[in-house]
Amino acid sequence: MPREEPTGTTIWKFPIEIKKRQTITMPAGAQILSAQMQGQMLCLWALVNPAAPGKDREIEVLGTGNLLSDENRRYISTAQMDGGAMMWHVFEIKADNG
């Protein structure tokens, strides 16, 4: 009997860089849940359908006190690094059409 591929959703981790702007590819329709440090690496966790095609998402990481542009963004989370000495605020830049 052939083995069936699993369907449905799961949670995936996406390591991201600590830099102002970056593009990451996630399955289309992925729901970003959180951003936190895992060891010394900043990561996003998202609810995904592994069978969905990839879609680019634009992520912004800003330190406390950095200026924000007027772009449409959605706050994801704040992550602490080095015991709270550094704070990183993670956003997704949203397309103009929402």
Phi, psi and chi 1 to 4 in degrees:
 res  aa     phi    psi   chi1   chi2   chi3   chi4
   1 MET       -  130.0 -177.8  177.3  -82.9      -
   2 PRO   -67.1  144.6    8.2   -9.9      -      -
   3 ARG   -80.4  131.3 -175.5  176.3  177.9  159.4
   4 GLU   -87.1  142.8  -69.9 -173.6   28.7      -
   5 GLU   -72.7  140.5  -71.4  -64.6  -42.8      -
   6 PRO   -67.0  147.6   17.3  -23.5      -      -
   7 THR  -121.7  166.5   58.2      -      -      -
   8 GLY   107.4 -157.7      -      -      -      -
   9 THR  -118.3  160.2   57.4      -      -      -
  10 THR  -149.8  173.4 -172.8      -      -      -
  11 ILE  -106.0  128.3  -63.1  174.1      -      -
  12 TRP  -116.1  152.5  -79.2    2.8      -      -
  13 LYS  -102.6  138.4  175.1  176.4   76.4  173.1
  14 PHE  -126.7  102.7  -62.1   86.0      -      -
  15 PRO   -63.3  138.1  -20.3   31.8      -      -
  16 ILE  -128.5  158.4   58.7  173.7      -      -
  17 GLU   -87.4  154.4  -64.0 -179.7   57.7      -
  18 ILE   -90.1   85.3  -62.3  174.0      -      -
  19 LYS  -150.2  160.6   66.0  179.7 -168.1  179.2
  20 LYS   -56.3  -47.4 -178.3  168.8  179.0  158.4
  21 ARG  -138.8  138.9 -173.9   76.6   56.2   96.3
  22 GLN  -157.2  157.5   61.0 -158.0  -76.9      -
  23 THR  -112.9  129.6  -59.3      -      -      -
  24 ILE  -122.3  152.3   60.6  173.0      -      -
  25 THR  -105.2  126.7  -57.2      -      -      -
  26 MET  -128.4  160.0  -60.9  178.6  157.9      -
  27 PRO   -58.3  139.7  -26.5   36.3      -      -
  28 ALA   -52.9  139.1      -      -      -      -
  29 GLY    82.9    3.4      -      -      -      -
  30 ALA   -59.8  139.9      -      -      -      -
  31 GLN  -106.5  110.4  177.3 -172.9   -7.4      -
  32 ILE   -71.0  127.3  -61.9  173.2      -      -
  33 LEU   -98.7  -41.8  -57.9  172.5      -      -
  34 SER  -164.7  161.3 -179.8      -      -      -
  35 ALA  -133.6  130.5      -      -      -      -
  36 GLN  -151.9  164.0  -65.4 -171.2   33.4      -
  37 MET   -79.2  138.6  -63.0  -60.3  -63.9      -
  38 GLN  -124.4  102.5 -173.8  175.3   46.0      -
  39 GLY    67.3 -124.2      -      -      -      -
  40 GLN  -102.8   14.8  -69.1  -63.0  -52.2      -
  41 MET  -113.0  131.5 -178.4 -179.9  -62.9      -
  42 LEU   -83.7  130.3 -177.8   57.3      -      -
  43 CYS  -133.7  151.0  -61.9      -      -      -
  44 LEU  -105.3  146.8  -67.5  175.7      -      -
  45 TRP  -118.5  136.9  -78.9  -93.8      -      -
  46 ALA  -140.6  146.8      -      -      -      -
  47 LEU   -83.6  119.8 -171.7   62.8      -      -
  48 VAL  -131.9  157.4  -55.8      -      -      -
  49 ASN  -102.5  107.5  175.5  -13.4      -      -
  50 PRO   -58.5  -21.8  -21.4   31.6      -      -
  51 ALA   -83.5  -11.2      -      -      -      -
  52 ALA   -72.3  148.4      -      -      -      -
  53 PRO   -67.5  157.6   24.1  -31.6      -      -
  54 GLY   -70.4  147.9      -      -      -      -
  55 LYS  -141.8  134.8 -178.8  177.0  179.5 -174.4
  56 ASP   -75.1  139.8  -73.1  -15.1      -      -
  57 ARG  -129.0  138.3  -50.9  -85.5  -72.7  -98.1
  58 GLU   -98.7  123.9 -163.6  164.5   -2.3      -
  59 ILE  -115.7  140.4  -57.0  -62.2      -      -
  60 GLU  -122.2  133.6 -174.7  174.4   55.0      -
  61 VAL  -122.8  120.3  179.4      -      -      -
  62 LEU  -126.6  142.1  -60.5  169.2      -      -
  63 GLY   -82.5  161.3      -      -      -      -
  64 THR   -58.5  132.8  -59.8      -      -      -
  65 GLY    93.1  -12.3      -      -      -      -
  66 ASN   -70.8  146.1  -69.1  130.5      -      -
  67 LEU   -76.4  142.5  -66.0  175.9      -      -
  68 LEU  -103.7  140.1  -79.5   72.6      -      -
  69 SER   -76.9  178.8   65.1      -      -      -
  70 ASP   -87.3   15.4  -69.5  -24.9      -      -
  71 GLU   -68.8  156.3  -67.2  179.9  -86.5      -
  72 ASN   -75.6  116.7 -175.6   13.3      -      -
  73 ARG  -136.1  158.2   65.2  176.9   46.6   78.9
  74 ARG  -120.7  125.6 -178.5 -177.1   72.2   82.4
  75 TYR   -67.7  134.2  173.0   75.1      -      -
  76 ILE  -104.4  -56.5  -63.0  169.6      -      -
  77 SER  -174.4  167.1 -169.5      -      -      -
  78 THR  -116.8  134.1  -65.4      -      -      -
  79 ALA  -120.1  141.2      -      -      -      -
  80 GLN   -99.2  141.3  -63.6 -176.0   27.0      -
  81 MET  -127.4  149.1 -174.8  176.1 -174.0      -
  82 ASP    54.8   50.1  -64.2  -29.6      -      -
  83 GLY    65.1   24.9      -      -      -      -
  84 GLY    96.8    1.3      -      -      -      -
  85 ALA   -68.4  -31.0      -      -      -      -
  86 MET  -122.6  135.0  -60.1  -67.9  -65.9      -
  87 MET  -120.4  130.2  -56.6  -62.8  -73.9      -
  88 TRP  -118.8  127.1  -58.2  109.4      -      -
  89 HIS  -106.8  122.7  -49.2  -76.0      -      -
  90 VAL  -109.0  131.3 -176.9      -      -      -
  91 PHE  -131.1  156.8  -61.4   86.6      -      -
  92 GLU  -108.2  128.5  179.8  179.3    9.6      -
  93 ILE   -79.2  123.6  -57.8  -61.5      -      -
  94 LYS   -94.1  144.3  -58.5  -61.1  -78.0 -179.3
  95 ALA   -64.6  153.6      -      -      -      -
  96 ASP   -56.0  -30.3  -72.9  -20.2      -      -
  97 ASN   -86.4   10.9   61.3    5.1      -      -
  98 GLY    98.4      -      -      -      -      -
